[in-house]
Amino acid sequence: MKVEAEICQNLDRALGLEWLETNGRGGFASGTVSGANTRRYHALLLTAQQPGADRYVLVNHVEEWLNIDDDTWSLSTNLYSGAVHPDGYTNCSGFSPTPWPTWTFTYKSAHVRREILCVRGRDLVIILWKLMGLNSDDVALRVRPMLTGRDYHALHHENETLSTQATINQESVTWQPYQGLPVVRAFHSGTYRHASEWYRHVHLPLEQERGLDFGEDWWSPGDFLFTLEPGKEQALAFTSETIDGLDIADFAHRERARRMRVHKSASNGDRLADALWQVADSFLVQRETQHTIIAGYPWFMDWGRDTFISLPGLCLVTGRHEAAWKIIRTFSRYVSEGMVPNRFPDMSEDPEYNSIDASLWFVHAVDRYLTYSEDATRVRSIAWPAMKQILDGYRHGTRYDIHMDLDGLIIGGTPGIQLTWMDVKIGDQLVTPRHGKPVEIQALWLRALDVGARLAARFDEPDYAADCQKDRARAVESFRTKFWYKDGRYLYDTINGPEGEDTSIRPNQIFAIALCDDLLTTEQAAQVLHIVKDHLLTPVGLRTLSPTDVRYHPRCEGGPMERDSAYHQGTVWPFLLGAFVTAWLKTFGQTGKTRTEARSFLNGIEAHLWEACLGQVSEIFDGDPPHHPRGCPAQAWSVAEPLRALVEDLGIRLRPE
């Protein structure tokens, strides 16, 4: 897809279109089509010291000025309090996100192309410029980098602590604004002039919109000067790695070849499947022996729940089975008291085990991995012991009073702790308290017991298999008896909670159909799906609460408290479409009509690919039309679950790498 000049030169539109480059190590570069930063997370060199954690913004931006025969014009755009300067967006004649962000600028008879790319597996970002369509011996490009050196959640302000020193070599420059933070090295094909300056009061409008601090100051150490010749690339690379030399052209060439291989691996013609396939590996992260999935860019890290919901779509249907195994192996090491971590915090802190469902999603994901890979040997030796710890931990009890109740169902919850995916807490207030027996937890538990029974039989543990079968039979009967809300013709969202049975119309009930085949009759499943379709289905996902509910929030906007109040109270989540499509086709069958209808549920996602972060799917959307995208502009499970449903349920065939 190409963004035409009409949109590129419309500042509001160009500010609203974002691009994202990831490096497979948890770091990334991102920005807007306009060239201006609108978030604190927009940066060129943003690195992660751990897989997805300990992230620092090192290089925020570059300002670029082109001089042709004493006529100066800009390629870059910056937003300041009350001003736009420079206004390079007015010279932009086109943008394309593939194979990486590429702009074309036109001024009179001059055409300049700018490209930005991250190199897979390296903390390295490359910027390339090429002059096209002009014969002149006097074309100079001046580039001034903007640095901060801060935690990626923070903002930066002018101070006297920052070191303005530089180590200058013929083709490289090194800066370290702050002790204790990574050194920034710049490799270039031009010349460097050291001239320290502060750029003050940079305005970040999306931070202001989110009710947060929105101004910061950038330090610029100096400028690079390049002579542009028609058809010849000039290059500037930033890295935090300790290296003496860098062949920028070779890195760019190899990265282009890698992406071409990925882009050739597509589907049998489904445009949405093609697009989601192209970005699926954006979320896969490796550093040394640790492998994980980043939940979303730009601010999320790796979450256990998100990782194992996303794993089938990102790794299994795409043929990345070895990546899937390495993620499973990494999390297996951290099983504690029958639980996998739900979150690995920043700054290398201990993992957090505050989830009732992440461990059950792990069991589901391992089973799906085994189905795809037939890798029984490694599953039996490494993953199966972890799975048994989880099953036994839930049977006998683990953190947060999570345990199997006398009826065979899973109950859990302690005061002040949110354990399900609807986990917002404002101060001491739980926005969606779901203590007791949430419906999707029972579906996951019954699915886990089924997996346990099958694998125990396969691995010659008949007694364990029998225990799983016995526990499951009891739990199935209890579910059928207790969860059906006869008056509403759908499933309770939670039972046995402090307030009794919760009749809220929420999407969690679809997992009882998507994950299990024997919890509802066909008639009951159809009734559930029609209720969900009528109350919750939108073009871009499922609402988290029916609009008829007095607690419904039509928009997820404003400051942190306003957004948190709406997050699971009507806000739309696109990842839920995957389970909805699965449940729809399981219930109504695989006919031409039902497949066409199920595919239509994903049409809004396809349209959305080009309205926010180009090629990506946002975390959430407003509950009311026009369903404005909110939250992270690139979310792992928002990509993974529609892609999984396209392949597993709708029969789209991918051609993996």
C-alpha positions in Angstrom: 0.0 0.0 0.0 1.1 3.5 -0.7 0.0 6.7 1.1 -0.6 9.3 -1.5 0.6 12.9 -1.4 -2.9 14.2 -0.6 -2.8 12.4 2.7 0.9 12.9 3.4 0.5 16.7 3.1 -2.6 16.8 5.3 -1.0 17.2 8.7 -3.9 15.8 10.7 -4.1 12.7 8.6 -0.4 12.2 8.4 0.0 12.6 12.2 -2.7 9.9 12.7 -0.9 7.3 10.6 1.9 5.5 12.4 4.7 3.2 11.3 6.5 0.5 13.3 9.9 -1.2 12.9 10.9 -4.0 15.3 14.2 -5.7 15.8 13.4 -9.0 17.3 15.1 -8.1 20.6 12.3 -6.1 22.2 13.5 -2.8 20.7 11.9 -0.8 18.0 11.7 2.4 16.0 8.3 4.1 15.4 6.9 7.4 14.3 4.2 9.0 12.1 3.9 9.4 8.3 4.2 13.2 8.9 7.7 12.6 10.4 6.7 14.3 13.7 6.7 12.4 17.0 3.3 12.4 18.7 4.0 9.8 21.5 6.7 9.6 24.1 7.4 6.1 22.6 8.2 7.4 19.1 11.9 7.1 18.5 14.5 5.9 16.1 16.8 4.0 18.5 14.8 2.4 21.4 16.5 -0.6 22.9 15.6 -3.4 25.3 18.3 -4.7 27.7 16.2 -7.7 28.5 13.8 -9.5 26.1 11.1 -6.8 25.9 12.2 -5.1 29.2 14.5 -2.4 30.5 13.8 -0.2 27.5 15.5 3.1 26.8 14.9 5.8 24.3 18.4 6.8 23.0 17.7 8.6 19.7 14.4 10.3 19.4 14.4 11.9 16.0 16.5 13.5 13.2 16.0 16.9 11.7 16.9 17.0 8.0 17.5 20.0 5.7 18.3 19.8 2.0 20.2 22.5 0.2 20.1 22.7 -3.6 21.9 25.6 -5.2 21.5 27.7 -2.1 17.8 26.9 -1.8 17.0 25.2 1.5 14.0 23.0 2.3 13.1 20.4 4.9 12.3 16.7 4.9 11.5 16.5 8.6 8.6 17.8 10.8 8.6 18.7 14.4 5.8 19.8 16.7 6.4 22.4 19.4 4.1 24.2 21.7 2.1 26.3 19.4 4.2 25.7 16.3 5.1 23.2 13.5 8.8 23.5 12.5 10.1 22.5 10.2 7.2 21.5 8.0 8.8 18.9 5.8 5.4 17.0 5.5 4.4 19.7 2.9 7.1 18.3 0.6 6.1 14.6 1.0 4.8 13.1 -2.2 4.3 9.6 -1.0 4.9 7.0 1.7 5.0 3.2 1.8 5.4 0.9 4.8 7.0 -2.0 2.8 9.5 -3.4 2.9 10.1 -0.7 5.5 9.0 2.9 6.0 9.9 4.8 2.9 9.1 8.4 2.1 9.4 10.3 -1.2 9.9 14.1 -1.0 9.5 16.4 -4.0 10.6 20.0 -4.2 10.6 21.7 -7.6 12.5 19.2 -9.8 14.2 17.4 -7.0 13.0 14.0 -5.7 14.5 12.5 -2.5 13.8 9.1 -1.0 14.2 8.4 2.7 14.1 4.9 4.2 14.2 3.8 7.9 14.8 0.2 8.9 15.6 -1.9 11.9 17.9 -4.9 11.5 16.5 -8.2 12.8 18.5 -9.4 15.8 20.5 -6.2 16.2 20.1 -3.0 18.2 20.6 -1.0 15.1 18.5 1.4 13.0 19.5 2.6 9.6 18.4 5.7 7.7 19.1 5.9 3.9 18.7 8.9 1.6 18.8 8.9 -2.2 18.5 11.7 -4.7 16.5 11.0 -7.8 15.5 13.0 -10.8 17.9 15.9 -10.5 21.2 16.7 -12.1 23.2 19.1 -9.9 26.6 19.1 -8.4 25.5 21.1 -5.4 23.1 19.1 -3.3 23.8 18.9 0.4 21.8 17.1 3.2 22.3 18.3 6.7 21.0 15.9 9.5 20.8 16.8 13.1 20.1 13.9 15.5 18.0 14.4 18.7 19.0 12.4 21.8 17.6 11.9 25.3 18.7 8.7 27.1 15.7 8.0 29.2 13.3 5.2 30.3 10.8 4.7 27.5 7.9 5.6 29.8 9.4 8.8 31.0 10.0 12.3 29.4 13.2 14.2 29.2 14.0 17.8 30.1 17.0 20.1 29.8 19.5 19.6 32.6 23.1 20.1 33.5 23.8 16.4 34.2 23.8 15.4 30.6 27.3 14.9 29.1 27.8 16.8 25.9 31.1 15.1 25.0 31.6 13.1 21.8 34.2 10.7 20.5 34.7 11.5 16.8 36.3 9.2 14.3 36.4 9.4 10.5 33.2 7.4 9.9 31.7 7.2 13.4 30.7 9.3 16.4 30.0 8.1 20.0 27.9 9.8 22.7 26.9 8.8 26.1 24.6 11.5 27.5 24.2 9.7 30.9 26.4 7.3 32.8 24.8 3.9 33.3 22.9 4.1 30.1 23.9 2.5 26.8 26.4 4.4 24.6 25.1 5.6 21.3 27.2 5.1 18.2 26.5 6.7 14.9 28.1 5.4 11.7 27.8 7.5 8.6 28.9 8.1 5.0 29.3 11.9 5.4 31.1 14.3 7.8 30.2 15.2 11.4 30.4 18.6 13.1 30.0 18.7 16.9 27.7 21.6 17.9 25.7 20.9 21.0 22.2 22.4 21.2 18.9 21.9 23.1 15.6 21.7 21.3 13.0 22.7 23.9 9.2 22.2 24.4 8.7 19.4 21.9 4.9 18.8 21.9 3.5 15.2 22.0 -0.2 15.5 21.3 -1.2 11.9 21.9 0.3 12.1 25.4 -1.9 15.2 26.0 -4.9 13.3 24.6 -4.3 10.5 27.1 -4.2 12.9 30.0 -0.4 12.6 30.6 2.6 15.0 30.5 3.2 15.9 26.9 6.3 18.1 26.6 9.9 17.3 26.6 13.4 18.6 25.6 15.8 17.0 23.2 19.6 17.3 23.2 21.2 17.5 19.8 25.0 16.9 19.8 25.8 18.2 16.3 25.0 17.6 12.6 26.0 15.3 9.8 26.6 16.7 6.3 26.1 14.5 3.2 26.6 15.2 -0.5 23.8 13.7 -2.5 24.4 12.4 -6.0 21.7 11.1 -8.2 21.2 7.3 -7.6 23.7 7.0 -4.9 22.6 6.3 -1.3 23.9 8.1 1.8 23.5 6.4 5.1 23.4 7.0 8.8 23.1 4.2 11.4 22.6 4.4 15.1 23.4 1.5 17.5 24.0 0.8 21.1 26.2 -2.2 20.3 29.9 -2.2 21.0 31.3 -2.5 17.5 34.3 -0.8 15.8 33.0 -0.7 12.2 29.7 -1.1 10.3 29.1 -1.9 6.7 25.7 -0.2 6.5 25.0 -1.1 2.9 25.6 -4.8 3.6 23.3 -4.8 6.6 20.6 -3.1 4.6 21.0 -5.5 1.7 20.8 -8.6 4.0 17.7 -7.2 5.8 16.0 -6.5 2.5 16.7 -10.0 1.3 15.3 -11.4 4.6 12.1 -9.4 4.2 11.7 -10.4 0.6 11.7 -14.0 1.7 9.0 -13.3 4.3 6.9 -11.3 1.8 7.0 -14.1 -0.8 5.5 -16.4 1.9 1.9 -15.5 1.7 -1.6 -17.0 1.4 -3.7 -18.2 -1.4 -5.0 -14.8 -2.1 -6.7 -13.6 1.1 -5.5 -10.0 1.6 -6.1 -9.9 5.3 -4.2 -13.2 5.9 -1.3 -11.8 3.7 -1.2 -8.6 5.7 -1.3 -10.3 9.1 1.3 -12.8 8.0 3.7 -10.0 7.1 3.7 -8.5 10.6 3.3 -11.6 12.7 7.0 -11.8 13.5 7.0 -8.2 14.8 6.1 -9.6 18.2 8.6 -12.5 18.4 11.5 -11.6 20.6 14.8 -13.3 21.4 17.8 -12.3 23.5 20.4 -15.0 24.2 18.4 -18.0 25.4 15.2 -16.2 26.3 12.3 -16.3 23.8 8.9 -14.6 24.3 6.2 -12.6 22.6 5.7 -8.9 23.1 2.1 -8.2 24.0 1.9 -4.9 22.1 3.8 -1.9 20.9 4.8 0.6 22.0 4.3 0.2 25.8 3.5 -3.5 26.6 6.1 -6.1 27.5 5.6 -9.9 27.5 2.6 -11.1 29.3 1.9 -14.8 29.9 -1.7 -14.6 29.0 -1.1 -12.7 25.8 1.8 -14.9 24.9 -0.1 -18.1 24.9 -3.3 -16.8 23.3 -1.1 -15.3 20.5 1.3 -18.3 20.1 -0.9 -20.4 17.7 -1.6 -17.5 15.4 1.9 -16.0 15.4 3.9 -19.2 15.4 1.9 -22.3 14.6 -0.2 -21.4 11.6 2.7 -19.5 10.2 5.1 -22.5 10.4 7.3 -21.0 13.0 7.2 -24.1 15.1 10.8 -23.8 16.5 10.0 -20.3 17.7 6.9 -21.6 19.4 8.9 -24.3 21.2 11.5 -21.9 22.4 8.8 -19.7 23.9 7.2 -22.7 25.6 10.6 -23.8 26.9 11.4 -20.4 28.3 8.1 -20.2 30.2 8.4 -23.8 31.4 11.4 -22.8 33.4 9.4 -20.3 35.4 6.5 -22.5 36.5 6.0 -21.9 40.2 3.2 -23.3 42.5 1.4 -24.5 39.4 1.5 -21.2 37.6 3.3 -19.6 34.7 4.2 -15.9 35.1 1.7 -13.4 33.8 4.2 -10.6 33.5 7.9 -10.0 33.5 8.3 -6.5 34.8 10.8 -3.9 33.7 14.2 -3.5 35.3 14.8 -7.2 35.7 12.4 -7.6 38.6 11.0 -11.0 39.6 8.1 -12.3 37.5 4.5 -11.8 38.6 2.1 -14.7 38.9 -1.2 -12.7 39.1 -3.4 -14.5 36.6 -5.9 -17.3 36.9 -5.9 -18.0 33.2 -2.3 -17.6 31.8 -1.3 -21.1 33.0 -4.4 -22.7 31.4 -3.6 -20.9 28.1 -0.1 -22.4 28.4 -1.6 -25.9 28.5 -3.8 -25.1 25.5 -0.8 -23.7 23.5 1.4 -26.7 24.3 -1.2 -29.0 23.0 -1.7 -27.0 19.8 2.1 -27.0 19.4 2.2 -30.8 19.7 -0.6 -31.1 17.1 1.3 -29.0 14.6 4.8 -30.2 15.3 4.4 -33.8 16.4 7.3 -33.0 18.7 6.4 -35.5 21.4 9.9 -36.0 22.7 10.6 -32.5 23.8 7.0 -31.9 25.0 7.2 -35.0 27.2 10.6 -34.2 28.7 10.2 -30.4 29.3 6.6 -29.1 28.8 4.7 -32.1 30.2 6.1 -31.8 33.7 5.2 -28.1 33.7 1.7 -29.0 32.5 1.2 -31.5 35.3 2.4 -28.9 37.9 -0.3 -26.6 36.6 -3.0 -29.2 36.6 -2.0 -30.3 40.1 -1.6 -26.8 41.4 -5.2 -25.9 40.3 -6.5 -29.1 41.7 -5.0 -28.7 45.2 -4.7 -24.9 45.4 -2.3 -22.2 44.5 -1.9 -18.4 44.9 -4.9 -16.2 45.3 -7.1 -19.0 46.6 -7.2 -20.5 43.1 -8.4 -24.1 43.4 -10.7 -26.8 42.2 -14.0 -26.6 44.1 -16.1 -29.6 45.2 -18.1 -29.4 42.0 -14.9 -29.8 39.9 -14.9 -26.2 38.7 -12.2 -23.6 39.3 -12.8 -20.9 41.8 -10.4 -18.1 42.8 -9.9 -14.6 44.0 -8.7 -12.6 47.0 -9.7 -9.1 47.9 -8.2 -6.3 45.8 -6.7 -8.6 43.2 -7.8 -8.9 39.5 -7.0 -12.3 38.1 -8.8 -12.6 34.7 -8.0 -10.7 31.5 -10.6 -8.1 32.6 -8.1 -6.9 35.2 -8.4 -3.1 35.6 -8.1 -1.7 39.1 -8.4 2.0 39.9 -6.9 2.6 43.3 -8.7 0.0 45.5 -11.6 -0.3 43.2 -12.0 -3.3 40.9 -13.7 -2.1 37.8 -14.8 -5.6 36.7 -14.7 -7.8 39.8 -14.9 -11.4 38.7 -14.0 -13.3 41.8 -15.7 -16.7 42.0 -16.0 -18.9 38.9 -15.6 -16.9 35.6 -17.0 -18.7 32.6 -13.9 -18.7 30.4 -11.8 -20.1 33.2 -14.1 -23.1 33.4 -13.7 -23.6 29.6 -10.0 -23.4 29.9 -9.9 -25.7 32.8 -12.0 -28.3 31.0 -9.9 -28.0 28.0 -6.7 -28.4 30.2 -8.2 -31.6 31.8 -8.9 -33.0 28.3 -5.3 -32.2 27.3 -4.0 -33.8 30.5 -6.0 -37.0 29.9 -4.9 -37.4 26.3 -1.2 -36.7 27.0 -1.1 -38.8 30.1 -2.4 -41.7 28.1 0.1 -41.0 25.3 3.0 -40.8 27.8 2.0 -44.1 29.6 0.6 -42.6 32.7 -2.9 -44.3 32.8 -3.7 -43.4 36.4 -3.1 -39.7 35.7 -5.2 -39.9 32.6 -8.0 -41.5 34.6 -7.9 -38.7 37.2 -8.1 -36.1 34.5 -11.1 -37.8 32.9 -12.8 -38.2 36.2 -12.3 -34.6 37.2 -13.4 -33.4 33.8 -16.6 -35.4 33.8 -17.6 -33.9 37.2 -16.8 -30.4 36.0 -18.7 -30.8 32.7 -21.8 -31.8 34.6 -21.5 -28.9 37.0 -21.0 -26.4 34.2 -24.0 -27.6 32.3 -26.1 -27.4 35.5 -24.9 -24.1 36.9 -23.8 -21.8 34.0 -26.9 -21.7 31.8 -29.0 -18.5 32.4 -32.3 -19.7 31.2 -34.1 -16.4 31.3 -31.5 -14.7 29.1 -30.6 -17.8 26.9 -26.9 -17.3 27.4 -24.2 -18.1 30.0 -23.5 -16.4 33.3 -20.3 -14.4 33.1 -19.4 -15.5 36.7 -21.0 -17.7 39.3 -20.4 -18.1 43.0 -19.0 -14.6 43.3 -19.6 -12.2 46.2 -22.6 -10.9 44.4 -23.9 -14.3 43.3 -24.5 -15.0 39.6 -23.4 -12.3 37.1 -25.9 -11.9 34.2 -23.8 -9.3 32.4 -23.7 -9.9 28.7 -20.0 -10.2 28.0 -17.9 -12.0 25.4 -16.2 -14.4 27.8 -18.9 -17.0 27.2 -17.7 -17.6 23.6 -14.7 -19.6 24.9 -17.1 -22.2 26.2 -18.0 -23.0 22.6 -14.6 -22.3 21.0 -12.5 -24.4 23.4 -14.9 -27.3 24.2 -17.4 -29.4 22.2 -19.5 -30.7 25.0 -20.5 -27.9 27.4 -23.6 -26.7 25.5 -26.2 -28.2 23.2 -26.1 -27.0 19.6 -29.3 -25.0 20.4 -27.8 -23.4 23.4 -24.6 -22.5 21.5 -26.6 -20.9 18.7 -28.5 -18.9 21.3 -25.3 -17.7 22.9 -23.8 -16.7 19.6 -26.9 -14.8 18.5 -26.9 -12.9 21.8 -23.2 -12.0 21.4 -23.8 -11.0 17.7 -26.7 -8.8 18.6 -25.2 -7.1 21.6 -21.4 -7.2 21.2 -20.3 -7.7 17.6 -18.9 -4.7 15.8 -16.9 -4.5 12.6 -13.6 -4.5 14.5 -14.2 -6.9 17.4 -16.5 -7.7 20.3 -17.6 -5.3 22.9 -16.8 -6.2 26.5 -20.2 -5.3 27.7 -23.7 -4.8 26.1 -24.7 -1.3 25.3 -27.9 -1.9 27.1 -26.0 -2.2 30.4 -26.1 0.9 32.5 -22.3 0.5 33.1 -21.5 0.7 29.4 -18.9 3.2 28.2 -19.3 4.2 24.6 -15.7 5.5 24.3 -12.3 4.7 25.8 -10.9 8.2 26.0 -9.6 10.9 28.4 -7.2 10.5 31.2 -6.0 7.3 32.9 -9.1 7.0 35.2 -11.6 7.6 32.4 -9.9 5.1 30.1 -9.5 2.5 32.8 -13.2 2.8 33.6 -14.1 2.0 30.0 -11.4 -0.6 29.3 -13.6 -3.6 29.9 -17.0 -1.9 30.1 -18.0 -1.7 26.5 -14.6 -1.1 24.8 -14.1 -3.4 21.7 -11.3 -6.0 21.6 -10.4 -7.4 18.2 -8.7 -10.5 19.5 -12.0 -11.9 20.5 -13.0 -12.2 16.9 -10.8 -15.3 16.6 -12.7 -17.3 19.2 -16.0 -15.9 17.8 -15.3 -17.1 14.3 -14.2 -20.5 15.7 -17.4 -20.8 17.8 -19.6 -19.7 14.9 -18.3 -22.3 12.5 -18.3 -25.1 15.1 -22.0 -24.3 15.9 -23.4 -23.6 12.4 -21.2 -25.8 10.4 -18.8 -25.5 7.5 -21.1 -24.4 4.6 -20.5 -21.8 1.9 -23.0 -19.5 3.6 -21.5 -19.8 7.1 -18.0 -19.5 5.9 -18.8 -16.3 4.0 -20.6 -14.9 7.0 -17.7 -15.8 9.3 -15.2 -14.2 7.0 -17.3 -11.1 6.9 -16.8 -10.7 10.7 -13.1 -9.9 9.9 -13.7 -7.3 7.1 -13.5 -4.4 9.5 -10.0 -5.6 10.6 -8.9 -5.6 7.0 -10.1 -2.0 6.5 -8.4 -0.9 9.8 -5.0 -2.1 8.7 -4.5 1.3 6.9 -6.1 3.7 9.4 -3.8 3.7 12.4 -0.4 1.9 12.6 0.0 0.8 9.0 -0.3 -3.0 8.6 -1.0 -3.6 12.3 -4.1 -4.1 14.4 -4.8 -1.9 17.4 -5.4 -3.2 20.9 -8.9 -1.8 21.4 -11.6 0.4 19.8 -14.4 2.5 21.1 -17.6 0.7 21.7 -19.7 3.1 19.7 -19.3 3.9 16.0 -17.2 5.0 14.3 -15.1 2.7 16.6 -12.0 4.9 16.9 -8.9 2.8 17.5 -7.4 3.2 21.0 -4.7 1.7 23.2 -1.6 0.2 21.7 -1.6 0.7 17.9 0.0 -2.8 17.4 -1.2 -5.6 19.5 0.0 -9.2 19.3 -3.3 -11.1 19.9 -5.2 -8.6 17.7 -3.0 -9.9 14.9 -2.7 -13.5 16.0 -6.3 -14.5 16.7 -7.8 -13.3 13.4 -4.9 -14.9 11.5 -5.4 -18.2 13.4 -9.1 -18.2 12.6 -8.4 -17.5 8.9 -6.2 -20.5 8.7 -7.7 -23.0 11.1 -11.4 -22.2 10.7 -11.7 -20.6 7.3 -9.2 -22.8 5.5 -6.8 -20.0 4.2 -3.5 -21.7 3.3 -0.3 -20.0 4.2 3.0 -20.7 2.5 5.5 -20.4 5.4 9.1 -19.4 5.1 
